[in-house]
Amino acid sequence: MAEEYTLRESVLRTFLSDPELGPSEMADRLGAKYNSVKAAYAKLCKEGLLRREGRGNYAPNVPGILLQLMDRLEALEKAPDRSATTYV
């Protein structure tokens, strides 16, 4: 069964596999509305995962991506071990 991703997640995953895609090409590739994809790019930039290099040109922000991954790993390591939980 295929995983379901939000538009933001789909944009990021697709962009990382093909970083030449701007919002217009991405909208065509994903079959999504241009304005929605453009908003997803803006949100990804605000979150530090992408950086805007010019009109319609974006690049992955590798330090931002790594920092978010490190934060997620740290949160997972601090989370209680749910595999040991028993359900009654």
C-alpha positions as CSV (number, residue, x, y, z in Angstrom):
1,M,0.0,0.0,0.0
2,A,1.4,3.4,-1.0
3,E,2.1,5.9,1.7
4,E,0.0,9.1,1.8
5,Y,1.9,12.3,2.0
6,T,0.8,15.9,2.5
7,L,1.4,18.2,-0.4
8,R,4.3,19.8,1.6
9,E,5.9,16.4,2.1
10,S,5.3,15.4,-1.5
11,V,6.9,18.7,-2.7
12,L,9.9,18.2,-0.5
13,R,10.4,14.5,-1.4
14,T,10.0,15.2,-5.1
15,F,12.2,18.3,-5.0
16,L,15.0,16.4,-3.2
17,S,15.0,13.8,-6.0
18,D,14.8,16.5,-8.7
19,P,16.1,19.9,-7.4
20,E,15.7,21.6,-10.8
21,L,11.9,21.7,-10.4
22,G,10.4,25.1,-9.7
23,P,6.9,25.5,-8.4
24,S,5.3,25.5,-11.9
25,E,7.0,22.2,-13.0
26,M,6.3,20.7,-9.5
27,A,2.6,21.5,-9.8
28,D,2.5,19.8,-13.2
29,R,4.5,16.8,-11.9
30,L,2.2,16.4,-8.8
31,G,-1.0,17.3,-10.5
32,A,-1.6,20.0,-7.9
33,K,-2.6,23.6,-8.1
34,Y,0.2,26.1,-8.8
35,N,-0.7,28.4,-5.9
36,S,-0.8,25.5,-3.4
37,V,2.6,24.3,-4.6
38,K,4.0,27.8,-4.4
39,A,2.7,28.1,-0.8
40,A,4.4,24.7,0.0
41,Y,7.7,26.0,-1.3
42,A,7.3,29.2,0.8
43,K,6.6,27.1,3.9
44,L,9.6,24.8,3.3
45,C,11.7,27.9,3.0
46,K,10.3,29.4,6.2
47,E,11.0,26.0,7.9
48,G,14.6,26.1,6.7
49,L,14.4,23.1,4.5
50,L,14.7,25.0,1.2
51,R,16.3,28.3,0.3
52,R,15.1,30.6,-2.4
53,E,17.9,31.5,-4.8
54,G,15.9,33.7,-7.2
55,R,12.6,33.9,-8.8
56,G,11.3,30.3,-9.2
57,N,14.7,28.9,-8.2
58,Y,15.2,27.0,-5.0
59,A,17.9,24.8,-3.5
60,P,17.9,22.3,-0.6
61,N,19.1,23.9,2.6
62,V,21.3,21.0,3.7
63,P,22.2,22.4,7.2
64,G,18.5,23.1,7.9
65,I,17.6,19.6,6.8
66,L,20.3,18.0,9.0
67,L,19.3,20.1,12.0
68,Q,15.7,19.1,11.7
69,L,16.7,15.4,11.4
70,M,18.9,15.8,14.5
71,D,16.0,17.4,16.4
72,R,13.7,14.5,15.4
73,L,16.2,11.9,16.4
74,E,16.7,13.5,19.8
75,A,12.9,13.7,20.4
76,L,12.6,10.0,19.5
77,E,15.4,9.0,21.8
78,K,13.8,10.9,24.7
79,A,10.3,9.5,24.0
80,P,9.2,6.7,26.3
81,D,9.6,3.2,25.0
82,R,6.2,2.3,23.7
83,S,7.1,-1.2,22.7
84,A,7.2,-2.1,26.5
85,T,3.7,-0.8,27.1
86,T,1.0,-3.4,27.9
87,Y,-2.6,-2.8,27.0
88,V,-5.4,-4.3,29.2
